[in-house]
Amino acid sequence: MPKTQRKNEPENEQNANSTLVGFARKSNAGRAVKLSINTSSFQDCATYVTSDGQTYVQLIVSLNALAGIIDGSRAVTSINHLND
């Protein structure tokens, strides 16, 4: 019987073109997602400015990993900044 191969999604979105900035996990009470951001990594992230003059940093979290945190099948996932 031939084996079927499943294409697995990477464990997180971090790769050579991204920087680890922090982690996301469920709060102790289980009613929120806690974000822990490393301030020195965050300061190294590139920013962009919107038309109204506000400055932002673009961060990425895998939807599948975040859903796993919410449903309890996963404890933590990474928050990344994509390097251009």
Biopython code that builds the backbone (N, CA, C, O; Angstrom):
import numpy as np
from Bio.PDB.StructureBuilder import StructureBuilder

atoms = [
    (1, "MET", "N", (0.851, -1.172, 0.000)),
    (1, "MET", "CA", (0.000, 0.000, 0.000)),
    (1, "MET", "C", (0.900, 1.239, 0.000)),
    (1, "MET", "O", (1.739, 1.376, 0.891)),
    (2, "PRO", "N", (0.753, 2.142, -0.970)),
    (2, "PRO", "CA", (1.619, 3.326, -1.016)),
    (2, "PRO", "C", (1.277, 4.309, 0.095)),
    (2, "PRO", "O", (0.120, 4.489, 0.476)),
    (3, "LYS", "N", (2.328, 4.930, 0.592)),
    (3, "LYS", "CA", (2.144, 5.946, 1.619)),
    (3, "LYS", "C", (1.739, 7.259, 0.965)),
    (3, "LYS", "O", (2.240, 7.619, -0.100)),
    (4, "THR", "N", (0.839, 7.959, 1.608)),
    (4, "THR", "CA", (0.484, 9.293, 1.119)),
    (4, "THR", "C", (1.285, 10.310, 1.895)),
    (4, "THR", "O", (1.452, 10.198, 3.109)),
    (5, "GLN", "N", (1.772, 11.289, 1.193)),
    (5, "GLN", "CA", (2.551, 12.313, 1.849)),
    (5, "GLN", "C", (1.705, 13.548, 2.054)),
    (5, "GLN", "O", (1.006, 14.008, 1.152)),
    (6, "ARG", "N", (1.784, 14.076, 3.266)),
    (6, "ARG", "CA", (1.076, 15.303, 3.606)),
    (6, "ARG", "C", (2.075, 16.435, 3.646)),
    (6, "ARG", "O", (3.168, 16.298, 4.196)),
    (7, "LYS", "N", (1.699, 17.540, 3.068)),
    (7, "LYS", "CA", (2.559, 18.709, 3.122)),
    (7, "LYS", "C", (2.279, 19.435, 4.426)),
    (7, "LYS", "O", (1.197, 19.990, 4.618)),
    (8, "ASN", "N", (3.254, 19.428, 5.317)),
    (8, "ASN", "CA", (3.084, 20.064, 6.617)),
    (8, "ASN", "C", (3.462, 21.528, 6.548)),
    (8, "ASN", "O", (4.435, 21.902, 5.892)),
    (9, "GLU", "N", (2.686, 22.354, 7.229)),
    (9, "GLU", "CA", (3.016, 23.775, 7.350)),
    (9, "GLU", "C", (4.179, 23.904, 8.318)),
    (9, "GLU", "O", (4.255, 23.151, 9.289)),
    (10, "PRO", "N", (5.085, 24.839, 8.077)),
    (10, "PRO", "CA", (6.192, 25.022, 9.018)),
    (10, "PRO", "C", (5.684, 25.297, 10.425)),
    (10, "PRO", "O", (4.602, 25.855, 10.604)),
    (11, "GLU", "N", (6.466, 24.906, 11.420)),
    (11, "GLU", "CA", (6.094, 25.079, 12.820)),
    (11, "GLU", "C", (5.805, 26.540, 13.151)),
    (11, "GLU", "O", (4.919, 26.829, 13.955)),
    (12, "ASN", "N", (6.538, 27.453, 12.543)),
    (12, "ASN", "CA", (6.249, 28.871, 12.709)),
    (12, "ASN", "C", (6.649, 29.599, 11.428)),
    (12, "ASN", "O", (7.165, 28.986, 10.492)),
    (13, "GLU", "N", (6.414, 30.879, 11.393)),
    (13, "GLU", "CA", (6.678, 31.648, 10.191)),
    (13, "GLU", "C", (8.104, 32.175, 10.115)),
    (13, "GLU", "O", (8.463, 32.855, 9.154)),
    (14, "GLN", "N", (8.917, 31.868, 11.118)),
    (14, "GLN", "CA", (10.272, 32.404, 11.138)),
    (14, "GLN", "C", (11.136, 31.692, 10.107)),
    (14, "GLN", "O", (11.129, 30.464, 10.023)),
    (15, "ASN", "N", (11.880, 32.469, 9.321)),
    (15, "ASN", "CA", (12.833, 31.924, 8.366)),
    (15, "ASN", "C", (13.981, 32.914, 8.229)),
    (15, "ASN", "O", (14.121, 33.821, 9.050)),
    (16, "ALA", "N", (14.790, 32.748, 7.210)),
    (16, "ALA", "CA", (15.960, 33.623, 7.045)),
    (16, "ALA", "C", (15.556, 35.076, 6.808)),
    (16, "ALA", "O", (16.366, 35.976, 7.029)),
    (17, "ASN", "N", (14.333, 35.324, 6.368)),
    (17, "ASN", "CA", (13.876, 36.678, 6.073)),
    (17, "ASN", "C", (13.020, 37.271, 7.182)),
    (17, "ASN", "O", (12.280, 38.226, 6.948)),
    (18, "SER", "N", (13.112, 36.721, 8.379)),
    (18, "SER", "CA", (12.317, 37.262, 9.477)),
    (18, "SER", "C", (13.135, 37.297, 10.763)),
    (18, "SER", "O", (14.149, 36.612, 10.903)),
    (19, "THR", "N", (12.666, 38.109, 11.684)),
    (19, "THR", "CA", (13.321, 38.261, 12.981)),
    (19, "THR", "C", (12.328, 37.903, 14.073)),
    (19, "THR", "O", (11.196, 38.386, 14.069)),
    (20, "LEU", "N", (12.748, 37.059, 15.007)),
    (20, "LEU", "CA", (11.909, 36.724, 16.151)),
    (20, "LEU", "C", (11.793, 37.958, 17.037)),
    (20, "LEU", "O", (12.797, 38.525, 17.467)),
    (21, "VAL", "N", (10.554, 38.365, 17.305)),
    (21, "VAL", "CA", (10.303, 39.570, 18.101)),
    (21, "VAL", "C", (9.672, 39.221, 19.442)),
    (21, "VAL", "O", (9.857, 39.951, 20.416)),
    (22, "GLY", "N", (8.933, 38.121, 19.510)),
    (22, "GLY", "CA", (8.280, 37.766, 20.762)),
    (22, "GLY", "C", (7.485, 36.486, 20.644)),
    (22, "GLY", "O", (7.674, 35.697, 19.719)),
    (23, "PHE", "N", (6.585, 36.294, 21.606)),
    (23, "PHE", "CA", (5.782, 35.082, 21.684)),
    (23, "PHE", "C", (4.336, 35.420, 22.010)),
    (23, "PHE", "O", (4.049, 36.450, 22.619)),
    (24, "ALA", "N", (3.432, 34.543, 21.598)),
    (24, "ALA", "CA", (2.010, 34.655, 21.931)),
    (24, "ALA", "C", (1.617, 33.389, 22.682)),
    (24, "ALA", "O", (1.997, 32.283, 22.298)),
    (25, "ARG", "N", (0.856, 33.564, 23.753)),
    (25, "ARG", "CA", (0.353, 32.418, 24.515)),
    (25, "ARG", "C", (-0.979, 32.774, 25.157)),
    (25, "ARG", "O", (-1.331, 33.951, 25.244)),
    (26, "LYS", "N", (-1.710, 31.783, 25.600)),
    (26, "LYS", "CA", (-2.988, 32.020, 26.259)),
    (26, "LYS", "C", (-2.737, 32.499, 27.684)),
    (26, "LYS", "O", (-1.807, 32.035, 28.343)),
    (27, "SER", "N", (-3.567, 33.427, 28.159)),
    (27, "SER", "CA", (-3.436, 33.925, 29.527)),
    (27, "SER", "C", (-3.749, 32.811, 30.518)),
    (27, "SER", "O", (-4.348, 31.797, 30.159)),
    (28, "ASN", "N", (-3.338, 33.008, 31.764)),
    (28, "ASN", "CA", (-3.603, 32.000, 32.800)),
    (28, "ASN", "C", (-5.093, 31.746, 32.964)),
    (28, "ASN", "O", (-5.504, 30.610, 33.200)),
    (29, "ALA", "N", (-5.901, 32.783, 32.844)),
    (29, "ALA", "CA", (-7.351, 32.618, 32.970)),
    (29, "ALA", "C", (-7.955, 32.000, 31.708)),
    (29, "ALA", "O", (-9.083, 31.509, 31.740)),
    (30, "GLY", "N", (-7.214, 32.019, 30.601)),
    (30, "GLY", "CA", (-7.681, 31.400, 29.371)),
    (30, "GLY", "C", (-8.649, 32.247, 28.572)),
    (30, "GLY", "O", (-9.270, 31.749, 27.633)),
    (31, "ARG", "N", (-8.793, 33.516, 28.921)),
    (31, "ARG", "CA", (-9.773, 34.355, 28.233)),
    (31, "ARG", "C", (-9.131, 35.400, 27.329)),
    (31, "ARG", "O", (-9.816, 36.275, 26.802)),
    (32, "ALA", "N", (-7.801, 35.307, 27.147)),
    (32, "ALA", "CA", (-7.096, 36.273, 26.313)),
    (32, "ALA", "C", (-5.823, 35.631, 25.770)),
    (32, "ALA", "O", (-5.351, 34.620, 26.289)),
    (33, "VAL", "N", (-5.282, 36.231, 24.725)),
    (33, "VAL", "CA", (-3.973, 35.834, 24.203)),
    (33, "VAL", "C", (-2.977, 36.893, 24.660)),
    (33, "VAL", "O", (-3.159, 38.081, 24.391)),
    (34, "LYS", "N", (-1.931, 36.463, 25.346)),
    (34, "LYS", "CA", (-0.895, 37.373, 25.843)),
    (34, "LYS", "C", (0.217, 37.474, 24.806)),
    (34, "LYS", "O", (0.667, 36.461, 24.270)),
    (35, "LEU", "N", (0.655, 38.691, 24.527)),
    (35, "LEU", "CA", (1.767, 38.925, 23.620)),
    (35, "LEU", "C", (2.946, 39.415, 24.432)),
    (35, "LEU", "O", (2.824, 40.382, 25.184)),
    (36, "SER", "N", (4.080, 38.763, 24.290)),
    (36, "SER", "CA", (5.310, 39.173, 24.958)),
    (36, "SER", "C", (6.294, 39.592, 23.878)),
    (36, "SER", "O", (6.738, 38.771, 23.076)),
    (37, "ILE", "N", (6.631, 40.878, 23.864)),
    (37, "ILE", "CA", (7.492, 41.443, 22.835)),
    (37, "ILE", "C", (8.832, 41.812, 23.451)),
    (37, "ILE", "O", (8.876, 42.495, 24.474)),
    (38, "ASN", "N", (9.921, 41.369, 22.843)),
    (38, "ASN", "CA", (11.263, 41.724, 23.274)),
    (38, "ASN", "C", (11.545, 43.144, 22.801)),
    (38, "ASN", "O", (11.549, 43.399, 21.597)),
    (39, "THR", "N", (11.781, 44.067, 23.720)),
    (39, "THR", "CA", (11.899, 45.479, 23.357)),
    (39, "THR", "C", (13.118, 45.766, 22.487)),
    (39, "THR", "O", (13.042, 46.609, 21.593)),
    (40, "SER", "N", (14.239, 45.087, 22.725)),
    (40, "SER", "CA", (15.412, 45.366, 21.891)),
    (40, "SER", "C", (15.210, 44.839, 20.469)),
    (40, "SER", "O", (15.656, 45.476, 19.515)),
    (41, "SER", "N", (14.544, 43.688, 20.308)),
    (41, "SER", "CA", (14.227, 43.184, 18.969)),
    (41, "SER", "C", (13.224, 44.096, 18.268)),
    (41, "SER", "O", (13.332, 44.345, 17.067)),
    (42, "PHE", "N", (12.253, 44.589, 19.025)),
    (42, "PHE", "CA", (11.224, 45.463, 18.463)),
    (42, "PHE", "C", (11.837, 46.763, 17.946)),
    (42, "PHE", "O", (11.425, 47.269, 16.902)),
    (43, "GLN", "N", (12.811, 47.302, 18.663)),
    (43, "GLN", "CA", (13.469, 48.544, 18.241)),
    (43, "GLN", "C", (14.237, 48.368, 16.939)),
    (43, "GLN", "O", (14.440, 49.335, 16.204)),
    (44, "ASP", "N", (14.668, 47.137, 16.645)),
    (44, "ASP", "CA", (15.410, 46.867, 15.412)),
    (44, "ASP", "C", (14.510, 46.661, 14.198)),
    (44, "ASP", "O", (15.012, 46.543, 13.080)),
    (45, "CYS", "N", (13.195, 46.614, 14.392)),
    (45, "CYS", "CA", (12.257, 46.368, 13.288)),
    (45, "CYS", "C", (12.087, 47.608, 12.409)),
    (45, "CYS", "O", (12.120, 48.743, 12.885)),
    (46, "ALA", "N", (11.908, 47.358, 11.132)),
    (46, "ALA", "CA", (11.619, 48.446, 10.196)),
    (46, "ALA", "C", (10.206, 48.959, 10.446)),
    (46, "ALA", "O", (9.329, 48.198, 10.856)),
    (47, "THR", "N", (9.988, 50.234, 10.201)),
    (47, "THR", "CA", (8.674, 50.843, 10.394)),
    (47, "THR", "C", (8.148, 51.378, 9.071)),
    (47, "THR", "O", (8.890, 51.510, 8.098)),
    (48, "TYR", "N", (6.865, 51.680, 9.051)),
    (48, "TYR", "CA", (6.263, 52.372, 7.919)),
    (48, "TYR", "C", (5.319, 53.432, 8.463)),
    (48, "TYR", "O", (4.819, 53.326, 9.583)),
    (49, "VAL", "N", (5.085, 54.451, 7.653)),
    (49, "VAL", "CA", (4.251, 55.577, 8.065)),
    (49, "VAL", "C", (3.012, 55.605, 7.183)),
    (49, "VAL", "O", (3.112, 55.497, 5.960)),
    (50, "THR", "N", (1.846, 55.748, 7.801)),
    (50, "THR", "CA", (0.593, 55.830, 7.061)),
    (50, "THR", "C", (0.339, 57.262, 6.610)),
    (50, "THR", "O", (1.050, 58.180, 7.019)),
    (51, "SER", "N", (-0.663, 57.453, 5.777)),
    (51, "SER", "CA", (-0.962, 58.781, 5.231)),
    (51, "SER", "C", (-1.342, 59.796, 6.314)),
    (51, "SER", "O", (-1.217, 61.002, 6.104)),
    (52, "ASP", "N", (-1.805, 59.309, 7.470)),
    (52, "ASP", "CA", (-2.144, 60.240, 8.552)),
    (52, "ASP", "C", (-0.963, 60.515, 9.486)),
    (52, "ASP", "O", (-1.134, 61.156, 10.523)),
    (53, "GLY", "N", (0.247, 60.031, 9.125)),
    (53, "GLY", "CA", (1.453, 60.325, 9.887)),
    (53, "GLY", "C", (1.764, 59.365, 11.016)),
    (53, "GLY", "O", (2.751, 59.564, 11.725)),
    (54, "GLN", "N", (0.953, 58.321, 11.212)),
    (54, "GLN", "CA", (1.200, 57.344, 12.268)),
    (54, "GLN", "C", (2.280, 56.353, 11.820)),
    (54, "GLN", "O", (2.333, 55.977, 10.648)),
    (55, "THR", "N", (3.128, 55.936, 12.741)),
    (55, "THR", "CA", (4.202, 54.993, 12.447)),
    (55, "THR", "C", (3.861, 53.629, 13.032)),
    (55, "THR", "O", (3.423, 53.528, 14.177)),
    (56, "TYR", "N", (4.065, 52.581, 12.237)),
    (56, "TYR", "CA", (3.735, 51.215, 12.640)),
    (56, "TYR", "C", (4.890, 50.268, 12.354)),
    (56, "TYR", "O", (5.746, 50.547, 11.515)),
    (57, "VAL", "N", (4.900, 49.135, 13.069)),
    (57, "VAL", "CA", (5.795, 48.011, 12.816)),
    (57, "VAL", "C", (4.915, 46.844, 12.407)),
    (57, "VAL", "O", (3.932, 46.539, 13.082)),
    (58, "GLN", "N", (5.261, 46.187, 11.304)),
    (58, "GLN", "CA", (4.471, 45.056, 10.823)),
    (58, "GLN", "C", (4.991, 43.768, 11.462)),
    (58, "GLN", "O", (6.163, 43.424, 11.308)),
    (59, "LEU", "N", (4.112, 43.053, 12.182)),
    (59, "LEU", "CA", (4.452, 41.799, 12.829)),
    (59, "LEU", "C", (3.582, 40.688, 12.265)),
    (59, "LEU", "O", (2.461, 40.931, 11.820)),
    (60, "ILE", "N", (4.106, 39.462, 12.286)),
    (60, "ILE", "CA", (3.428, 38.310, 11.695)),
    (60, "ILE", "C", (3.257, 37.210, 12.746)),
    (60, "ILE", "O", (4.186, 36.900, 13.492)),
    (61, "VAL", "N", (2.047, 36.624, 12.793)),
    (61, "VAL", "CA", (1.761, 35.449, 13.613)),
    (61, "VAL", "C", (1.014, 34.461, 12.733)),
    (61, "VAL", "O", (0.066, 34.843, 12.046)),
    (62, "SER", "N", (1.419, 33.212, 12.742)),
    (62, "SER", "CA", (0.752, 32.173, 11.954)),
    (62, "SER", "C", (-0.684, 31.988, 12.444)),
    (62, "SER", "O", (-0.915, 31.808, 13.640)),
    (63, "LEU", "N", (-1.644, 32.031, 11.526)),
    (63, "LEU", "CA", (-3.047, 31.826, 11.899)),
    (63, "LEU", "C", (-3.281, 30.424, 12.457)),
    (63, "LEU", "O", (-4.020, 30.263, 13.428)),
    (64, "ASN", "N", (-2.665, 29.418, 11.857)),
    (64, "ASN", "CA", (-2.844, 28.045, 12.345)),
    (64, "ASN", "C", (-2.273, 27.887, 13.750)),
    (64, "ASN", "O", (-2.885, 27.242, 14.600)),
    (65, "ALA", "N", (-1.114, 28.469, 13.995)),
    (65, "ALA", "CA", (-0.514, 28.388, 15.329)),
    (65, "ALA", "C", (-1.347, 29.151, 16.348)),
    (65, "ALA", "O", (-1.523, 28.687, 17.475)),
    (66, "LEU", "N", (-1.863, 30.315, 15.968)),
    (66, "LEU", "CA", (-2.708, 31.100, 16.868)),
    (66, "LEU", "C", (-4.007, 30.361, 17.177)),
    (66, "LEU", "O", (-4.475, 30.380, 18.315)),
    (67, "ALA", "N", (-4.585, 29.717, 16.179)),
    (67, "ALA", "CA", (-5.791, 28.913, 16.411)),
    (67, "ALA", "C", (-5.489, 27.765, 17.373)),
    (67, "ALA", "O", (-6.325, 27.416, 18.207)),
    (68, "GLY", "N", (-4.294, 27.177, 17.257)),
    (68, "GLY", "CA", (-3.888, 26.112, 18.182)),
    (68, "GLY", "C", (-3.766, 26.604, 19.609)),
    (68, "GLY", "O", (-4.097, 25.877, 20.545)),
    (69, "ILE", "N", (-3.295, 27.828, 19.787)),
    (69, "ILE", "CA", (-3.216, 28.412, 21.123)),
    (69, "ILE", "C", (-4.620, 28.615, 21.687)),
    (69, "ILE", "O", (-4.884, 28.297, 22.847)),
    (70, "ILE", "N", (-5.504, 29.138, 20.869)),
    (70, "ILE", "CA", (-6.874, 29.411, 21.311)),
    (70, "ILE", "C", (-7.606, 28.129, 21.672)),
    (70, "ILE", "O", (-8.317, 28.082, 22.675)),
    (71, "ASP", "N", (-7.435, 27.067, 20.847)),
    (71, "ASP", "CA", (-8.153, 25.817, 21.145)),
    (71, "ASP", "C", (-7.429, 24.933, 22.167)),
    (71, "ASP", "O", (-7.953, 23.893, 22.565)),
    (72, "GLY", "N", (-6.226, 25.341, 22.594)),
    (72, "GLY", "CA", (-5.531, 24.621, 23.651)),
    (72, "GLY", "C", (-4.619, 23.506, 23.186)),
    (72, "GLY", "O", (-4.014, 22.830, 24.019)),
    (73, "SER", "N", (-4.496, 23.286, 21.879)),
    (73, "SER", "CA", (-3.630, 22.218, 21.392)),
    (73, "SER", "C", (-2.165, 22.648, 21.305)),
    (73, "SER", "O", (-1.292, 21.839, 20.992)),
    (74, "ARG", "N", (-1.910, 23.903, 21.581)),
    (74, "ARG", "CA", (-0.572, 24.476, 21.487)),
    (74, "ARG", "C", (-0.371, 25.468, 22.620)),
    (74, "ARG", "O", (-1.303, 26.189, 22.976)),
    (75, "ALA", "N", (0.819, 25.522, 23.193)),
    (75, "ALA", "CA", (1.054, 26.419, 24.332)),
    (75, "ALA", "C", (1.546, 27.796, 23.910)),
    (75, "ALA", "O", (1.178, 28.796, 24.526)),
    (76, "VAL", "N", (2.369, 27.863, 22.874)),
    (76, "VAL", "CA", (3.015, 29.123, 22.514)),
    (76, "VAL", "C", (3.357, 29.133, 21.031)),
    (76, "VAL", "O", (3.538, 28.078, 20.425)),
    (77, "THR", "N", (3.445, 30.317, 20.452)),
    (77, "THR", "CA", (3.929, 30.478, 19.081)),
    (77, "THR", "C", (4.744, 31.762, 18.988)),
    (77, "THR", "O", (4.701, 32.607, 19.883)),
    (78, "SER", "N", (5.471, 31.893, 17.915)),
    (78, "SER", "CA", (6.357, 33.047, 17.757)),
    (78, "SER", "C", (5.646, 34.218, 17.076)),
    (78, "SER", "O", (4.696, 34.045, 16.313)),
    (79, "ILE", "N", (6.144, 35.405, 17.384)),
    (79, "ILE", "CA", (5.732, 36.636, 16.694)),
    (79, "ILE", "C", (6.983, 37.106, 15.958)),
    (79, "ILE", "O", (8.045, 37.254, 16.562)),
    (80, "ASN", "N", (6.856, 37.338, 14.659)),
    (80, "ASN", "CA", (8.007, 37.676, 13.828)),
    (80, "ASN", "C", (7.810, 38.982, 13.089)),
    (80, "ASN", "O", (6.689, 39.452, 12.897)),
    (81, "HIS", "N", (8.929, 39.557, 12.681)),
    (81, "HIS", "CA", (8.942, 40.742, 11.819)),
    (81, "HIS", "C", (9.613, 40.309, 10.523)),
    (81, "HIS", "O", (10.728, 39.789, 10.541)),
    (82, "LEU", "N", (8.931, 40.523, 9.390)),
    (82, "LEU", "CA", (9.508, 40.166, 8.101)),
    (82, "LEU", "C", (10.509, 41.213, 7.682)),
    (82, "LEU", "O", (10.201, 42.404, 7.648)),
    (83, "ASN", "N", (11.715, 40.765, 7.362)),
    (83, "ASN", "CA", (12.758, 41.653, 6.883)),
    (83, "ASN", "C", (12.601, 41.830, 5.377)),
    (83, "ASN", "O", (12.392, 40.856, 4.653)),
    (84, "ASP", "N", (12.701, 43.051, 4.912)),
    (84, "ASP", "CA", (12.596, 43.302, 3.465)),
    (84, "ASP", "C", (13.919, 43.178, 2.785)),
    (84, "ASP", "O", (14.008, 43.357, 1.571)),
]
sb = StructureBuilder()
sb.init_structure("model")
sb.init_model(0)
sb.init_chain("A")
sb.init_seg("    ")
for serial, (resi, resn, name, xyz) in enumerate(atoms, 1):
    if name == "N":
        sb.init_residue(resn, " ", resi, " ")
    sb.init_atom(name, np.array(xyz, "f"), 0.0, 1.0, " ", f" {name:<3s}", serial, name[0])
structure = sb.get_structure()
